[in-house]
Amino acid sequence: MALPPVSQRHAGRLLAEEVPVALVFNGTTQAVMMATPADIEDFATGFALTEGLATAEEIGEVEVVPQEAGLEARLWLPEHRAEAMAARRRAMAGPVGCGLCGIDSLDQAVRPLPRLPASPLSISEAEAGAALDALRQLQPLHDETRAVHAAGFWLPGSGVTEAREDVGRHNALDKLIGGLLRSRLPAEAGVLVVTSRLSVEMVQKAVMAGAPILLSVSAPTAHAVRLAEEAGLTLVSRAGGRLTAYSHPNRFTEAQHAE
């Protein structure tokens, strides 16, 4: 089975594809997610890191194997990671709207996060606005279908250097983080920029990747702000047209801060 990211199906309109993607670690399916069939190697790599299944150094090559019903992404991790995989195993297909679907305990939904180290990185209102505008220009699937999310990586002095798209917002972020890891670009050197709301799982993934700033066009949830504050992550949103820092505003200059 080999599908392009889009297909022309109805009245000449291009529609985004989504297929089941099985993430298989050490021969065992850890999760089945509905995803856009592109950048699957990045997706599996990012998922392994952001779900705490392995460190960056432990993640090797990804083999993508087409199946009749979808795609399998196969990775092999060190054996000592088996316990972590069992603890985080997802038992069902995760709908694209919820990055926490399939977990089997409340503790997994609010898993402890590491505290991010102090970072000299900062972004100004002008830079944040330019980063969001630049990401909008790097969304070819969105332009064709109006049905996908995007995640990008902004580097000081260079702008948005990487971008990934997917029908799932958390998938797009995993693809971006995996792409950075595979390209040996440290997430801590830049800002993660996304097109979706800043919810708990987006904060979790950004922190696990080591990024100090997460920027979005949409607002955060209250729980996401609390989690970001505890983990040392700066959340910035342009919801309603105004750039606002919701946590650790010291990394956001010339800002109007939320009360």
Stockholm file with secondary structure:
# STOCKHOLM 1.0

chainA/1-259         MALPPVSQRHAGRLLAEEVPVALVFNGTTQAVMMATPADIEDFATGFALTEGLATAEEIGEVEVVPQEAGLEARLWLPEHRAEAMAARRRAMAGPVGCGLCGIDSLDQAVRPLPRLPASPLSISEAEAGAALDALRQLQPLHDETRAVHAAGFWLPGSGVTEAREDVGRHNALDKLIGGLLRSRLPAEAGVLVVTSRLSVEMVQKAVMAGAPILLSVSAPTAHAVRLAEEAGLTLVSRAGGRLTAYSHPNRFTEAQHAE
#=GR chainA/1-259 SS CCCCSEEEEETTEEEECCEEEEEEETTEEEEEEEECSSSHHHHHHHHHHHTTSSCGGGCCCCEEEECSSSEEEEECCCGGGHHHHHHTCCCSEECTTCTTTTCCSHHHHTCCCCCCCCCCCCEEHHHHHHHHHHHHTTCHHHHHHSCCEEEEEEETTTEEEEEEEESSHHHHHHHHHHHHHHTTCCGGGSEEEESSCBCHHHHHHHHHHTCSEEEESSCBCHHHHHHHHHHTCEEEECGGGCCEEEECGGGEETCEECC
#=GC SS_cons         CCCCSEEEEETTEEEECCEEEEEEETTEEEEEEEECSSSHHHHHHHHHHHTTSSCGGGCCCCEEEECSSSEEEEECCCGGGHHHHHHTCCCSEECTTCTTTTCCSHHHHTCCCCCCCCCCCCEEHHHHHHHHHHHHTTCHHHHHHSCCEEEEEEETTTEEEEEEEESSHHHHHHHHHHHHHHTTCCGGGSEEEESSCBCHHHHHHHHHHTCSEEEESSCBCHHHHHHHHHHTCEEEECGGGCCEEEECGGGEETCEECC
//
